[in-house]
Amino acid sequence: MLNGMKSRTRKLHLLAAASVLALLSAVCSPLFAQVTLGGGRGHLRLLDAEPVPAGDLYVNGFYSVYVKKVHRTAYGSSGEITGKQEELVSDHTVNLSLTLGLSRLFEIYAHAVPYQDNQQDLWGPNGDTRLGIKVHIPNQGHALQTGFAGFVHLPTAPLHNVPYEGYSTGAYGWGLLGLATLDLRSSALALPFKISFNLGYRDLDWQDRYFSSAKDQLLAGFGFKIPVKSALVYWETTAEIFINQTDRMSLRQNLIRMSPGVRFVGPAKLIFDVAADLRMGNYRPDAAAIKSNPFLKEYAEWKIVLGVTYRAQLFNNPAPEERARTLYQEKEREKAEEIRKQRQQINQELEELRKKVEQGQQQVPK
């Protein structure tokens, strides 16, 4: 009897756990489909293999800030050096992106930088622009989904390779990324947990030789996201590595950052992001090192990132299962209409026959 009670208790616990996981998955489903800082469905920068739902337009804005103390040479009224003085330097960036789902297989996105500090002007100018497309390779019924994304980089900024930001040039560029996402919601475990991987190549100047230029970069990333109550917690590590500078640069001298964050639904169904960038590698080049190697630069050691996303549905492009269901319902409605017409015709014929019978009975002599 005791063993039977334990077995029933265990089943109740499993049912309760399954119910909680299903509820978390349902509540956070809209958050799983949110877009990155640069456009495209994913984490903060890391892309998922799947596109956003067909017909959905996502508009988001992200603001990031970094501050640090620097020591500058102080000069007197006559121009003589009087010593060192401490100053607080800040770096502010505003990102704006658009993402549109075209179908279950495609999404397009655009990313612009309306404002970016360049540490020269009092008011920072705009940054560069990126246009991209994602292609999903469906693996229906399986947890592992794959795809790829391609983008072109437009040098719309008046000044490039500004301090504390990623490396950039004043040339047109392009990139290609392989994408993989493991969605445990579609696995036997049925857990609301997603893991994503990105690996690709970026050419910062499409007029130079592909894969052999000193500016070529390897793009890599790994991350996961999981719901916690009504929010979505995500963590990612992304890297931009100069693949043809291994003899002059160590791995930690490249831009490698870890980015934890949380995403939640706020007022007016807006999606809010609160995240941080943490530089990995613990390397800060001095002026002499930067002068000897132009690919070395001082990246921001940390950043606070705040974002807001608005979603609108421009059109409805249902999945094949939904289209098949709609087609079946239309056929059933057509059959029902045909049966109704046949019944109406039979009723009319019966009514005419009844009238003829009544007329015949009236004509029979009594």
HUDAGI-V875535 format. One record per helix or strand. SS is the DSSP state (a for helix, b for strand). FROM is the first residue (numbers start at 0). TO is the last residue. If there is no record, write none. Layout:
ss = {SS/SS}
from = {FROM/FROM}
to = {TO/TO}
//
This chain:
ss = {a/b/b/b/b/b/b/b/b/b/b/a/b/b/b/a/b/a/b/a/b/b/a}
from = {1/34/40/46/55/80/105/128/143/163/172/183/192/216/230/250/254/266/270/286/298/301/319}
to = {31/34/41/46/74/100/115/136/153/163/182/185/202/227/241/252/264/268/278/291/298/312/362}
//
